[in-house]
């Protein structure tokens, strides 16, 4: 058995979709992790006990309920990372 924060999966699942709407935000690995971390800090954690796939149904149900919150948190995180990227701008 293990504890899993569902929000972490939801944030990674939604990340690319939300970032696609902001073509001017850096989508390098560092910035993606920064965005994910910030978004998770905005969200209440949703821990579930996982083991042998038995909680998948519940995770799915939570997913519907939380999708709007997750997208909103990622959007806020993108705005912050865009304003203050944690690395120097890459020349292109
Ligand atoms: Zn970057």
PDB file of the backbone (N, CA, C, O) and the ligand in Angstrom, with CONECT records:
HET     ZN  A 101       1
ATOM      1  N   UNK A   1       0.856  -1.195   0.000  1.00  0.00           N
ATOM      2  CA  UNK A   1       0.000   0.000   0.000  1.00  0.00           C
ATOM      3  C   UNK A   1       0.888   1.240   0.000  1.00  0.00           C
ATOM      4  O   UNK A   1       2.004   1.231   0.521  1.00  0.00           O
ATOM      5  N   UNK A   2       0.367   2.296  -0.593  1.00  0.00           N
ATOM      6  CA  UNK A   2       1.103   3.558  -0.505  1.00  0.00           C
ATOM      7  C   UNK A   2       0.147   4.742  -0.569  1.00  0.00           C
ATOM      8  O   UNK A   2      -0.972   4.634  -1.069  1.00  0.00           O
ATOM      9  N   UNK A   3       0.612   5.865  -0.055  1.00  0.00           N
ATOM     10  CA  UNK A   3      -0.169   7.090  -0.104  1.00  0.00           C
ATOM     11  C   UNK A   3       0.187   7.849  -1.371  1.00  0.00           C
ATOM     12  O   UNK A   3       1.349   7.939  -1.768  1.00  0.00           O
ATOM     13  N   UNK A   4      -0.845   8.386  -1.985  1.00  0.00           N
ATOM     14  CA  UNK A   4      -0.602   9.120  -3.225  1.00  0.00           C
ATOM     15  C   UNK A   4      -1.439  10.392  -3.206  1.00  0.00           C
ATOM     16  O   UNK A   4      -2.625  10.363  -2.878  1.00  0.00           O
ATOM     17  N   UNK A   5      -0.814  11.501  -3.557  1.00  0.00           N
ATOM     18  CA  UNK A   5      -1.554  12.752  -3.685  1.00  0.00           C
ATOM     19  C   UNK A   5      -2.103  12.829  -5.112  1.00  0.00           C
ATOM     20  O   UNK A   5      -1.356  13.073  -6.059  1.00  0.00           O
ATOM     21  N   UNK A   6      -3.399  12.621  -5.254  1.00  0.00           N
ATOM     22  CA  UNK A   6      -4.031  12.631  -6.591  1.00  0.00           C
ATOM     23  C   UNK A   6      -3.759  13.926  -7.336  1.00  0.00           C
ATOM     24  O   UNK A   6      -3.633  13.936  -8.560  1.00  0.00           O
ATOM     25  N   UNK A   7      -3.670  15.012  -6.591  1.00  0.00           N
ATOM     26  CA  UNK A   7      -3.487  16.312  -7.223  1.00  0.00           C
ATOM     27  C   UNK A   7      -2.231  16.336  -8.080  1.00  0.00           C
ATOM     28  O   UNK A   7      -2.180  17.001  -9.115  1.00  0.00           O
ATOM     29  N   UNK A   8      -1.209  15.595  -7.629  1.00  0.00           N
ATOM     30  CA  UNK A   8       0.037  15.571  -8.370  1.00  0.00           C
ATOM     31  C   UNK A   8      -0.194  14.988  -9.772  1.00  0.00           C
ATOM     32  O   UNK A   8       0.298  15.528 -10.763  1.00  0.00           O
ATOM     33  N   UNK A   9      -0.942  13.888  -9.846  1.00  0.00           N
ATOM     34  CA  UNK A   9      -1.252  13.308 -11.154  1.00  0.00           C
ATOM     35  C   UNK A   9      -2.100  14.256 -11.985  1.00  0.00           C
ATOM     36  O   UNK A   9      -1.873  14.418 -13.184  1.00  0.00           O
ATOM     37  N   UNK A  10      -3.080  14.881 -11.340  1.00  0.00           N
ATOM     38  CA  UNK A  10      -3.980  15.775 -12.084  1.00  0.00           C
ATOM     39  C   UNK A  10      -3.204  16.945 -12.675  1.00  0.00           C
ATOM     40  O   UNK A  10      -3.428  17.346 -13.817  1.00  0.00           O
ATOM     41  N   UNK A  11      -2.274  17.492 -11.864  1.00  0.00           N
ATOM     42  CA  UNK A  11      -1.501  18.641 -12.342  1.00  0.00           C
ATOM     43  C   UNK A  11      -0.655  18.238 -13.553  1.00  0.00           C
ATOM     44  O   UNK A  11      -0.615  18.965 -14.547  1.00  0.00           O
ATOM     45  N   UNK A  12       0.017  17.091 -13.478  1.00  0.00           N
ATOM     46  CA  UNK A  12       0.837  16.657 -14.623  1.00  0.00           C
ATOM     47  C   UNK A  12      -0.041  16.371 -15.832  1.00  0.00           C
ATOM     48  O   UNK A  12       0.340  16.676 -16.962  1.00  0.00           O
ATOM     49  N   UNK A  13      -1.212  15.789 -15.604  1.00  0.00           N
ATOM     50  CA  UNK A  13      -2.119  15.478 -16.720  1.00  0.00           C
ATOM     51  C   UNK A  13      -2.574  16.744 -17.436  1.00  0.00           C
ATOM     52  O   UNK A  13      -2.664  16.771 -18.664  1.00  0.00           O
ATOM     53  N   UNK A  14      -2.858  17.790 -16.667  1.00  0.00           N
ATOM     54  CA  UNK A  14      -3.438  19.005 -17.250  1.00  0.00           C
ATOM     55  C   UNK A  14      -2.376  19.995 -17.712  1.00  0.00           C
ATOM     56  O   UNK A  14      -2.672  20.923 -18.465  1.00  0.00           O
ATOM     57  N   UNK A  15      -1.124  19.794 -17.256  1.00  0.00           N
ATOM     58  CA  UNK A  15      -0.078  20.791 -17.474  1.00  0.00           C
ATOM     59  C   UNK A  15       0.123  21.168 -18.948  1.00  0.00           C
ATOM     60  O   UNK A  15       0.111  22.348 -19.299  1.00  0.00           O
ATOM     61  N   UNK A  16       0.307  20.151 -19.809  1.00  0.00           N
ATOM     62  CA  UNK A  16       0.586  20.432 -21.221  1.00  0.00           C
ATOM     63  C   UNK A  16      -0.566  21.181 -21.878  1.00  0.00           C
ATOM     64  O   UNK A  16      -0.369  22.115 -22.655  1.00  0.00           O
ATOM     65  N   UNK A  17      -1.775  20.740 -21.541  1.00  0.00           N
ATOM     66  CA  UNK A  17      -2.978  21.348 -22.101  1.00  0.00           C
ATOM     67  C   UNK A  17      -3.043  22.843 -21.750  1.00  0.00           C
ATOM     68  O   UNK A  17      -3.330  23.679 -22.607  1.00  0.00           O
ATOM     69  N   UNK A  18      -2.773  23.161 -20.485  1.00  0.00           N
ATOM     70  CA  UNK A  18      -2.872  24.560 -20.051  1.00  0.00           C
ATOM     71  C   UNK A  18      -1.716  25.371 -20.616  1.00  0.00           C
ATOM     72  O   UNK A  18      -1.910  26.501 -21.065  1.00  0.00           O
ATOM     73  N   UNK A  19      -0.504  24.798 -20.598  1.00  0.00           N
ATOM     74  CA  UNK A  19       0.673  25.502 -21.129  1.00  0.00           C
ATOM     75  C   UNK A  19       0.472  25.821 -22.618  1.00  0.00           C
ATOM     76  O   UNK A  19       0.921  26.863 -23.095  1.00  0.00           O
ATOM     77  N   UNK A  20      -0.198  24.933 -23.343  1.00  0.00           N
ATOM     78  CA  UNK A  20      -0.435  25.143 -24.779  1.00  0.00           C
ATOM     79  C   UNK A  20      -1.193  26.444 -25.036  1.00  0.00           C
ATOM     80  O   UNK A  20      -1.071  27.035 -26.109  1.00  0.00           O
ATOM     81  N   UNK A  21      -1.961  26.883 -24.068  1.00  0.00           N
ATOM     82  CA  UNK A  21      -2.704  28.134 -24.205  1.00  0.00           C
ATOM     83  C   UNK A  21      -1.856  29.371 -23.936  1.00  0.00           C
ATOM     84  O   UNK A  21      -2.313  30.499 -24.117  1.00  0.00           O
ATOM     85  N   UNK A  22      -0.607  29.149 -23.498  1.00  0.00           N
ATOM     86  CA  UNK A  22       0.293  30.267 -23.192  1.00  0.00           C
ATOM     87  C   UNK A  22       1.599  30.073 -23.940  1.00  0.00           C
ATOM     88  O   UNK A  22       2.610  29.702 -23.343  1.00  0.00           O
ATOM     89  N   UNK A  23       1.584  30.324 -25.262  1.00  0.00           N
ATOM     90  CA  UNK A  23       2.782  30.040 -26.067  1.00  0.00           C
ATOM     91  C   UNK A  23       4.004  30.863 -25.661  1.00  0.00           C
ATOM     92  O   UNK A  23       5.127  30.511 -26.021  1.00  0.00           O
ATOM     93  N   UNK A  24       3.802  31.961 -24.910  1.00  0.00           N
ATOM     94  CA  UNK A  24       4.946  32.802 -24.539  1.00  0.00           C
ATOM     95  C   UNK A  24       5.585  32.389 -23.214  1.00  0.00           C
ATOM     96  O   UNK A  24       6.556  33.009 -22.780  1.00  0.00           O
ATOM     97  N   UNK A  25       5.050  31.342 -22.561  1.00  0.00           N
ATOM     98  CA  UNK A  25       5.698  30.879 -21.333  1.00  0.00           C
ATOM     99  C   UNK A  25       6.728  29.811 -21.698  1.00  0.00           C
ATOM    100  O   UNK A  25       6.489  28.985 -22.578  1.00  0.00           O
ATOM    101  N   UNK A  26       7.873  29.832 -21.018  1.00  0.00           N
ATOM    102  CA  UNK A  26       8.919  28.838 -21.266  1.00  0.00           C
ATOM    103  C   UNK A  26       8.396  27.463 -20.826  1.00  0.00           C
ATOM    104  O   UNK A  26       7.856  27.320 -19.729  1.00  0.00           O
ATOM    105  N   UNK A  27       8.563  26.459 -21.690  1.00  0.00           N
ATOM    106  CA  UNK A  27       8.056  25.124 -21.385  1.00  0.00           C
ATOM    107  C   UNK A  27       9.207  24.133 -21.215  1.00  0.00           C
ATOM    108  O   UNK A  27       9.038  22.937 -21.454  1.00  0.00           O
ATOM    109  N   UNK A  28      10.381  24.629 -20.803  1.00  0.00           N
ATOM    110  CA  UNK A  28      11.501  23.725 -20.551  1.00  0.00           C
ATOM    111  C   UNK A  28      11.206  22.913 -19.292  1.00  0.00           C
ATOM    112  O   UNK A  28      10.260  23.214 -18.564  1.00  0.00           O
ATOM    113  N   UNK A  29      12.005  21.895 -19.039  1.00  0.00           N
ATOM    114  CA  UNK A  29      11.725  21.008 -17.918  1.00  0.00           C
ATOM    115  C   UNK A  29      11.714  21.765 -16.597  1.00  0.00           C
ATOM    116  O   UNK A  29      10.854  21.534 -15.747  1.00  0.00           O
ATOM    117  N   UNK A  30      12.682  22.677 -16.428  1.00  0.00           N
ATOM    118  CA  UNK A  30      12.780  23.439 -15.185  1.00  0.00           C
ATOM    119  C   UNK A  30      11.504  24.253 -14.930  1.00  0.00           C
ATOM    120  O   UNK A  30      10.956  24.239 -13.828  1.00  0.00           O
ATOM    121  N   UNK A  31      11.046  24.955 -15.961  1.00  0.00           N
ATOM    122  CA  UNK A  31       9.860  25.798 -15.795  1.00  0.00           C
ATOM    123  C   UNK A  31       8.610  24.950 -15.604  1.00  0.00           C
ATOM    124  O   UNK A  31       7.719  25.331 -14.844  1.00  0.00           O
ATOM    125  N   UNK A  32       8.527  23.803 -16.282  1.00  0.00           N
ATOM    126  CA  UNK A  32       7.376  22.914 -16.106  1.00  0.00           C
ATOM    127  C   UNK A  32       7.303  22.428 -14.657  1.00  0.00           C
ATOM    128  O   UNK A  32       6.221  22.360 -14.076  1.00  0.00           O
ATOM    129  N   UNK A  33       8.464  22.089 -14.075  1.00  0.00           N
ATOM    130  CA  UNK A  33       8.477  21.646 -12.679  1.00  0.00           C
ATOM    131  C   UNK A  33       8.119  22.799 -11.746  1.00  0.00           C
ATOM    132  O   UNK A  33       7.403  22.610 -10.763  1.00  0.00           O
ATOM    133  N   UNK A  34       8.623  24.000 -12.060  1.00  0.00           N
ATOM    134  CA  UNK A  34       8.277  25.171 -11.253  1.00  0.00           C
ATOM    135  C   UNK A  34       6.765  25.409 -11.286  1.00  0.00           C
ATOM    136  O   UNK A  34       6.145  25.673 -10.256  1.00  0.00           O
ATOM    137  N   UNK A  35       6.187  25.313 -12.475  1.00  0.00           N
ATOM    138  CA  UNK A  35       4.743  25.526 -12.627  1.00  0.00           C
ATOM    139  C   UNK A  35       3.970  24.463 -11.841  1.00  0.00           C
ATOM    140  O   UNK A  35       3.011  24.777 -11.136  1.00  0.00           O
ATOM    141  N   UNK A  36       4.398  23.203 -11.971  1.00  0.00           N
ATOM    142  CA  UNK A  36       3.712  22.117 -11.267  1.00  0.00           C
ATOM    143  C   UNK A  36       3.795  22.304  -9.750  1.00  0.00           C
ATOM    144  O   UNK A  36       2.809  22.109  -9.038  1.00  0.00           O
ATOM    145  N   UNK A  37       4.988  22.688  -9.259  1.00  0.00           N
ATOM    146  CA  UNK A  37       5.171  22.860  -7.817  1.00  0.00           C
ATOM    147  C   UNK A  37       4.308  24.001  -7.290  1.00  0.00           C
ATOM    148  O   UNK A  37       3.665  23.871  -6.248  1.00  0.00           O
ATOM    149  N   UNK A  38       4.298  25.112  -8.010  1.00  0.00           N
ATOM    150  CA  UNK A  38       3.481  26.254  -7.586  1.00  0.00           C
ATOM    151  C   UNK A  38       2.004  25.886  -7.603  1.00  0.00           C
ATOM    152  O   UNK A  38       1.273  26.193  -6.661  1.00  0.00           O
ATOM    153  N   UNK A  39       1.570  25.239  -8.660  1.00  0.00           N
ATOM    154  CA  UNK A  39       0.156  24.854  -8.776  1.00  0.00           C
ATOM    155  C   UNK A  39      -0.238  23.954  -7.607  1.00  0.00           C
ATOM    156  O   UNK A  39      -1.308  24.116  -7.022  1.00  0.00           O
ATOM    157  N   UNK A  40       0.639  23.001  -7.273  1.00  0.00           N
ATOM    158  CA  UNK A  40       0.334  22.086  -6.165  1.00  0.00           C
ATOM    159  C   UNK A  40       0.276  22.827  -4.831  1.00  0.00           C
ATOM    160  O   UNK A  40      -0.472  22.435  -3.936  1.00  0.00           O
ATOM    161  N   UNK A  41       1.050  23.881  -4.698  1.00  0.00           N
ATOM    162  CA  UNK A  41       0.995  24.666  -3.460  1.00  0.00           C
ATOM    163  C   UNK A  41      -0.314  25.453  -3.343  1.00  0.00           C
ATOM    164  O   UNK A  41      -0.758  25.767  -2.238  1.00  0.00           O
ATOM    165  N   UNK A  42      -0.922  25.767  -4.474  1.00  0.00           N
ATOM    166  CA  UNK A  42      -2.212  26.464  -4.448  1.00  0.00           C
ATOM    167  C   UNK A  42      -3.364  25.515  -4.107  1.00  0.00           C
ATOM    168  O   UNK A  42      -4.417  25.946  -3.639  1.00  0.00           O
ATOM    169  N   UNK A  43      -3.150  24.218  -4.348  1.00  0.00           N
ATOM    170  CA  UNK A  43      -4.243  23.245  -4.237  1.00  0.00           C
ATOM    171  C   UNK A  43      -4.199  22.494  -2.906  1.00  0.00           C
ATOM    172  O   UNK A  43      -3.131  22.264  -2.338  1.00  0.00           O
ATOM    173  N   UNK A  44      -5.367  22.123  -2.431  1.00  0.00           N
ATOM    174  CA  UNK A  44      -5.429  21.236  -1.275  1.00  0.00           C
ATOM    175  C   UNK A  44      -4.978  19.848  -1.740  1.00  0.00           C
ATOM    176  O   UNK A  44      -5.433  19.367  -2.778  1.00  0.00           O
ATOM    177  N   UNK A  45      -4.091  19.203  -0.981  1.00  0.00           N
ATOM    178  CA  UNK A  45      -3.718  17.836  -1.378  1.00  0.00           C
ATOM    179  C   UNK A  45      -4.914  16.883  -1.231  1.00  0.00           C
ATOM    180  O   UNK A  45      -5.754  17.059  -0.348  1.00  0.00           O
ATOM    181  N   UNK A  46      -4.978  15.893  -2.092  1.00  0.00           N
ATOM    182  CA  UNK A  46      -6.032  14.872  -2.017  1.00  0.00           C
ATOM    183  C   UNK A  46      -5.348  13.515  -1.948  1.00  0.00           C
ATOM    184  O   UNK A  46      -5.052  12.891  -2.967  1.00  0.00           O
ATOM    185  N   UNK A  47      -5.108  13.078  -0.721  1.00  0.00           N
ATOM    186  CA  UNK A  47      -4.398  11.810  -0.573  1.00  0.00           C
ATOM    187  C   UNK A  47      -5.356  10.633  -0.631  1.00  0.00           C
ATOM    188  O   UNK A  47      -6.452  10.668  -0.072  1.00  0.00           O
ATOM    189  N   UNK A  48      -4.919   9.603  -1.317  1.00  0.00           N
ATOM    190  CA  UNK A  48      -5.660   8.341  -1.340  1.00  0.00           C
ATOM    191  C   UNK A  48      -4.675   7.218  -1.058  1.00  0.00           C
ATOM    192  O   UNK A  48      -3.468   7.358  -1.260  1.00  0.00           O
ATOM    193  N   UNK A  49      -5.208   6.119  -0.595  1.00  0.00           N
ATOM    194  CA  UNK A  49      -4.399   4.928  -0.410  1.00  0.00           C
ATOM    195  C   UNK A  49      -4.495   4.128  -1.700  1.00  0.00           C
ATOM    196  O   UNK A  49      -5.591   3.818  -2.168  1.00  0.00           O
ATOM    197  N   UNK A  50      -3.359   3.801  -2.263  1.00  0.00           N
ATOM    198  CA  UNK A  50      -3.390   3.014  -3.494  1.00  0.00           C
ATOM    199  C   UNK A  50      -2.855   1.617  -3.229  1.00  0.00           C
ATOM    200  O   UNK A  50      -1.993   1.415  -2.373  1.00  0.00           O
ATOM    201  N   UNK A  51      -3.367   0.682  -3.960  1.00  0.00           N
ATOM    202  CA  UNK A  51      -2.913  -0.692  -3.854  1.00  0.00           C
ATOM    203  C   UNK A  51      -3.745  -1.536  -4.799  1.00  0.00           C
ATOM    204  O   UNK A  51      -4.971  -1.542  -4.692  1.00  0.00           O
ATOM    205  N   UNK A  52      -3.131  -2.228  -5.696  1.00  0.00           N
ATOM    206  CA  UNK A  52      -3.778  -3.145  -6.630  1.00  0.00           C
ATOM    207  C   UNK A  52      -4.932  -2.514  -7.412  1.00  0.00           C
ATOM    208  O   UNK A  52      -5.895  -3.203  -7.748  1.00  0.00           O
ATOM    209  N   UNK A  53      -4.849  -1.236  -7.701  1.00  0.00           N
ATOM    210  CA  UNK A  53      -5.822  -0.588  -8.567  1.00  0.00           C
ATOM    211  C   UNK A  53      -7.204  -0.397  -7.975  1.00  0.00           C
ATOM    212  O   UNK A  53      -8.118   0.030  -8.680  1.00  0.00           O
ATOM    213  N   UNK A  54      -7.380  -0.704  -6.698  1.00  0.00           N
ATOM    214  CA  UNK A  54      -8.721  -0.681  -6.120  1.00  0.00           C
ATOM    215  C   UNK A  54      -9.300   0.729  -5.977  1.00  0.00           C
ATOM    216  O   UNK A  54     -10.518   0.889  -5.893  1.00  0.00           O
ATOM    217  N   UNK A  55      -8.428   1.762  -5.947  1.00  0.00           N
ATOM    218  CA  UNK A  55      -8.953   3.108  -5.732  1.00  0.00           C
ATOM    219  C   UNK A  55      -9.102   3.882  -7.039  1.00  0.00           C
ATOM    220  O   UNK A  55      -9.420   5.071  -7.014  1.00  0.00           O
ATOM    221  N   UNK A  56      -8.882   3.241  -8.162  1.00  0.00           N
ATOM    222  CA  UNK A  56      -8.914   3.971  -9.427  1.00  0.00           C
ATOM    223  C   UNK A  56     -10.258   4.650  -9.673  1.00  0.00           C
ATOM    224  O   UNK A  56     -10.302   5.767 -10.188  1.00  0.00           O
ATOM    225  N   UNK A  57     -11.344   3.989  -9.312  1.00  0.00           N
ATOM    226  CA  UNK A  57     -12.673   4.566  -9.487  1.00  0.00           C
ATOM    227  C   UNK A  57     -12.812   5.866  -8.728  1.00  0.00           C
ATOM    228  O   UNK A  57     -13.342   6.850  -9.244  1.00  0.00           O
ATOM    229  N   UNK A  58     -12.334   5.862  -7.504  1.00  0.00           N
ATOM    230  CA  UNK A  58     -12.418   7.075  -6.687  1.00  0.00           C
ATOM    231  C   UNK A  58     -11.538   8.181  -7.239  1.00  0.00           C
ATOM    232  O   UNK A  58     -11.911   9.354  -7.206  1.00  0.00           O
ATOM    233  N   UNK A  59     -10.373   7.811  -7.744  1.00  0.00           N
ATOM    234  CA  UNK A  59      -9.481   8.820  -8.310  1.00  0.00           C
ATOM    235  C   UNK A  59     -10.158   9.476  -9.511  1.00  0.00           C
ATOM    236  O   UNK A  59     -10.085  10.694  -9.678  1.00  0.00           O
ATOM    237  N   UNK A  60     -10.814   8.675 -10.344  1.00  0.00           N
ATOM    238  CA  UNK A  60     -11.535   9.209 -11.502  1.00  0.00           C
ATOM    239  C   UNK A  60     -12.606  10.209 -11.072  1.00  0.00           C
ATOM    240  O   UNK A  60     -12.746  11.271 -11.677  1.00  0.00           O
ATOM    241  N   UNK A  61     -13.357   9.870 -10.033  1.00  0.00           N
ATOM    242  CA  UNK A  61     -14.428  10.739  -9.559  1.00  0.00           C
ATOM    243  C   UNK A  61     -13.858  12.072  -9.083  1.00  0.00           C
ATOM    244  O   UNK A  61     -14.406  13.134  -9.379  1.00  0.00           O
ATOM    245  N   UNK A  62     -12.767  12.005  -8.354  1.00  0.00           N
ATOM    246  CA  UNK A  62     -12.125  13.227  -7.879  1.00  0.00           C
ATOM    247  C   UNK A  62     -11.646  14.074  -9.036  1.00  0.00           C
ATOM    248  O   UNK A  62     -11.663  15.303  -8.981  1.00  0.00           O
ATOM    249  N   UNK A  63     -11.223  13.397 -10.078  1.00  0.00           N
ATOM    250  CA  UNK A  63     -10.660  14.100 -11.217  1.00  0.00           C
ATOM    251  C   UNK A  63     -11.682  15.071 -11.814  1.00  0.00           C
ATOM    252  O   UNK A  63     -11.353  16.224 -12.092  1.00  0.00           O
ATOM    253  N   UNK A  64     -12.915  14.610 -12.011  1.00  0.00           N
ATOM    254  CA  UNK A  64     -13.965  15.465 -12.575  1.00  0.00           C
ATOM    255  C   UNK A  64     -14.170  16.697 -11.700  1.00  0.00           C
ATOM    256  O   UNK A  64     -14.226  17.827 -12.185  1.00  0.00           O
ATOM    257  N   UNK A  65     -14.280  16.447 -10.406  1.00  0.00           N
ATOM    258  CA  UNK A  65     -14.563  17.492  -9.433  1.00  0.00           C
ATOM    259  C   UNK A  65     -13.454  18.539  -9.372  1.00  0.00           C
ATOM    260  O   UNK A  65     -13.720  19.725  -9.172  1.00  0.00           O
ATOM    261  N   UNK A  66     -12.220  18.098  -9.544  1.00  0.00           N
ATOM    262  CA  UNK A  66     -11.074  18.958  -9.275  1.00  0.00           C
ATOM    263  C   UNK A  66     -10.497  19.612 -10.513  1.00  0.00           C
ATOM    264  O   UNK A  66      -9.641  20.491 -10.414  1.00  0.00           O
ATOM    265  N   UNK A  67     -10.954  19.193 -11.664  1.00  0.00           N
ATOM    266  CA  UNK A  67     -10.342  19.655 -12.920  1.00  0.00           C
ATOM    267  C   UNK A  67     -10.302  21.190 -13.012  1.00  0.00           C
ATOM    268  O   UNK A  67      -9.284  21.768 -13.393  1.00  0.00           O
ATOM    269  N   UNK A  68     -11.400  21.829 -12.664  1.00  0.00           N
ATOM    270  CA  UNK A  68     -11.468  23.292 -12.770  1.00  0.00           C
ATOM    271  C   UNK A  68     -10.449  23.938 -11.829  1.00  0.00           C
ATOM    272  O   UNK A  68      -9.745  24.873 -12.212  1.00  0.00           O
ATOM    273  N   UNK A  69     -10.378  23.435 -10.600  1.00  0.00           N
ATOM    274  CA  UNK A  69      -9.417  23.966  -9.631  1.00  0.00           C
ATOM    275  C   UNK A  69      -7.986  23.774 -10.121  1.00  0.00           C
ATOM    276  O   UNK A  69      -7.147  24.664  -9.979  1.00  0.00           O
ATOM    277  N   UNK A  70      -7.716  22.609 -10.696  1.00  0.00           N
ATOM    278  CA  UNK A  70      -6.367  22.296 -11.169  1.00  0.00           C
ATOM    279  C   UNK A  70      -5.977  23.239 -12.297  1.00  0.00           C
ATOM    280  O   UNK A  70      -4.874  23.785 -12.300  1.00  0.00           O
ATOM    281  N   UNK A  71      -6.875  23.431 -13.251  1.00  0.00           N
ATOM    282  CA  UNK A  71      -6.582  24.312 -14.387  1.00  0.00           C
ATOM    283  C   UNK A  71      -6.355  25.741 -13.889  1.00  0.00           C
ATOM    284  O   UNK A  71      -5.462  26.438 -14.371  1.00  0.00           O
ATOM    285  N   UNK A  72      -7.159  26.166 -12.934  1.00  0.00           N
ATOM    286  CA  UNK A  72      -7.034  27.502 -12.365  1.00  0.00           C
ATOM    287  C   UNK A  72      -5.685  27.667 -11.655  1.00  0.00           C
ATOM    288  O   UNK A  72      -5.024  28.693 -11.812  1.00  0.00           O
ATOM    289  N   UNK A  73      -5.282  26.672 -10.886  1.00  0.00           N
ATOM    290  CA  UNK A  73      -4.006  26.732 -10.162  1.00  0.00           C
ATOM    291  C   UNK A  73      -2.834  26.753 -11.134  1.00  0.00           C
ATOM    292  O   UNK A  73      -1.868  27.486 -10.924  1.00  0.00           O
ATOM    293  N   UNK A  74      -2.910  25.956 -12.195  1.00  0.00           N
ATOM    294  CA  UNK A  74      -1.826  25.930 -13.181  1.00  0.00           C
ATOM    295  C   UNK A  74      -1.744  27.280 -13.887  1.00  0.00           C
ATOM    296  O   UNK A  74      -0.652  27.789 -14.141  1.00  0.00           O
ATOM    297  N   UNK A  75      -2.900  27.855 -14.200  1.00  0.00           N
ATOM    298  CA  UNK A  75      -2.925  29.164 -14.858  1.00  0.00           C
ATOM    299  C   UNK A  75      -2.233  30.207 -13.979  1.00  0.00           C
ATOM    300  O   UNK A  75      -1.422  30.991 -14.474  1.00  0.00           O
ATOM    301  N   UNK A  76      -2.541  30.223 -12.695  1.00  0.00           N
ATOM    302  CA  UNK A  76      -1.887  31.157 -11.772  1.00  0.00           C
ATOM    303  C   UNK A  76      -0.384  30.914 -11.728  1.00  0.00           C
ATOM    304  O   UNK A  76       0.407  31.857 -11.726  1.00  0.00           O
ATOM    305  N   UNK A  77       0.000  29.646 -11.693  1.00  0.00           N
ATOM    306  CA  UNK A  77       1.418  29.299 -11.635  1.00  0.00           C
ATOM    307  C   UNK A  77       2.146  29.761 -12.894  1.00  0.00           C
ATOM    308  O   UNK A  77       3.271  30.255 -12.819  1.00  0.00           O
ATOM    309  N   UNK A  78       1.505  29.602 -14.049  1.00  0.00           N
ATOM    310  CA  UNK A  78       2.112  30.027 -15.319  1.00  0.00           C
ATOM    311  C   UNK A  78       2.364  31.532 -15.297  1.00  0.00           C
ATOM    312  O   UNK A  78       3.419  31.998 -15.727  1.00  0.00           O
ATOM    313  N   UNK A  79       1.401  32.277 -14.801  1.00  0.00           N
ATOM    314  CA  UNK A  79       1.543  33.739 -14.753  1.00  0.00           C
ATOM    315  C   UNK A  79       2.753  34.117 -13.891  1.00  0.00           C
ATOM    316  O   UNK A  79       3.510  35.021 -14.243  1.00  0.00           O
ATOM    317  N   UNK A  80       2.928  33.429 -12.774  1.00  0.00           N
ATOM    318  CA  UNK A  80       4.045  33.725 -11.864  1.00  0.00           C
ATOM    319  C   UNK A  80       5.380  33.327 -12.498  1.00  0.00           C
ATOM    320  O   UNK A  80       6.339  34.098 -12.458  1.00  0.00           O
ATOM    321  N   UNK A  81       5.447  32.130 -13.081  1.00  0.00           N
ATOM    322  CA  UNK A  81       6.704  31.657 -13.674  1.00  0.00           C
ATOM    323  C   UNK A  81       7.081  32.515 -14.884  1.00  0.00           C
ATOM    324  O   UNK A  81       8.257  32.793 -15.121  1.00  0.00           O
ATOM    325  N   UNK A  82       6.077  32.925 -15.636  1.00  0.00           N
ATOM    326  CA  UNK A  82       6.311  33.777 -16.801  1.00  0.00           C
ATOM    327  C   UNK A  82       6.951  35.099 -16.367  1.00  0.00           C
ATOM    328  O   UNK A  82       7.853  35.611 -17.030  1.00  0.00           O
ATOM    329  N   UNK A  83       6.472  35.640 -15.253  1.00  0.00           N
ATOM    330  CA  UNK A  83       6.977  36.923 -14.763  1.00  0.00           C
ATOM    331  C   UNK A  83       8.361  36.779 -14.149  1.00  0.00           C
ATOM    332  O   UNK A  83       9.189  37.683 -14.267  1.00  0.00           O
ATOM    333  N   UNK A  84       8.621  35.643 -13.490  1.00  0.00           N
ATOM    334  CA  UNK A  84       9.888  35.458 -12.780  1.00  0.00           C
ATOM    335  C   UNK A  84      10.449  34.055 -13.044  1.00  0.00           C
ATOM    336  O   UNK A  84      10.459  33.216 -12.143  1.00  0.00           O
ATOM    337  N   UNK A  85      10.920  33.792 -14.287  1.00  0.00           N
ATOM    338  CA  UNK A  85      11.509  32.483 -14.571  1.00  0.00           C
ATOM    339  C   UNK A  85      12.770  32.268 -13.727  1.00  0.00           C
ATOM    340  O   UNK A  85      13.521  33.210 -13.474  1.00  0.00           O
ATOM    341  N   UNK A  86      12.997  31.027 -13.295  1.00  0.00           N
ATOM    342  CA  UNK A  86      14.123  30.727 -12.418  1.00  0.00           C
ATOM    343  C   UNK A  86      15.407  30.452 -13.182  1.00  0.00           C
ATOM    344  O   UNK A  86      16.335  29.856 -12.636  1.00  0.00           O
ATOM    345  N   UNK A  87      15.471  30.870 -14.410  1.00  0.00           N
ATOM    346  CA  UNK A  87      16.711  30.715 -15.158  1.00  0.00           C
ATOM    347  C   UNK A  87      16.797  31.870 -16.130  1.00  0.00           C
ATOM    348  O   UNK A  87      15.807  32.558 -16.380  1.00  0.00           O
ATOM    349  N   UNK A  88      17.970  32.080 -16.673  1.00  0.00           N
ATOM    350  CA  UNK A  88      18.130  33.168 -17.625  1.00  0.00           C
ATOM    351  C   UNK A  88      17.451  32.779 -18.935  1.00  0.00           C
ATOM    352  O   UNK A  88      17.391  31.604 -19.298  1.00  0.00           O
ATOM    353  N   UNK A  89      16.952  33.768 -19.622  1.00  0.00           N
ATOM    354  CA  UNK A  89      16.252  33.546 -20.870  1.00  0.00           C
ATOM    355  C   UNK A  89      17.182  32.918 -21.890  1.00  0.00           C
ATOM    356  O   UNK A  89      18.330  33.340 -22.032  1.00  0.00           O
ATOM    357  N   UNK A  90      16.693  31.914 -22.600  1.00  0.00           N
ATOM    358  CA  UNK A  90      17.511  31.285 -23.628  1.00  0.00           C
ATOM    359  C   UNK A  90      17.436  32.116 -24.897  1.00  0.00           C
ATOM    360  O   UNK A  90      16.362  32.539 -25.324  1.00  0.00           O
ATOM    361  N   UNK A  91      18.589  32.337 -25.482  1.00  0.00           N
ATOM    362  CA  UNK A  91      18.618  33.125 -26.714  1.00  0.00           C
ATOM    363  C   UNK A  91      18.055  32.284 -27.847  1.00  0.00           C
ATOM    364  O   UNK A  91      18.420  31.120 -28.013  1.00  0.00           O
ATOM    365  N   UNK A  92      17.167  32.879 -28.619  1.00  0.00           N
ATOM    366  CA  UNK A  92      16.660  32.132 -29.785  1.00  0.00           C
ATOM    367  C   UNK A  92      16.356  33.059 -30.952  1.00  0.00           C
ATOM    368  O   UNK A  92      15.923  32.600 -32.008  1.00  0.00           O
TER     369      UNK A  92
HETATM  370 ZN    ZN A 101      12.387  27.505 -18.730  1.00  0.00          ZN
END
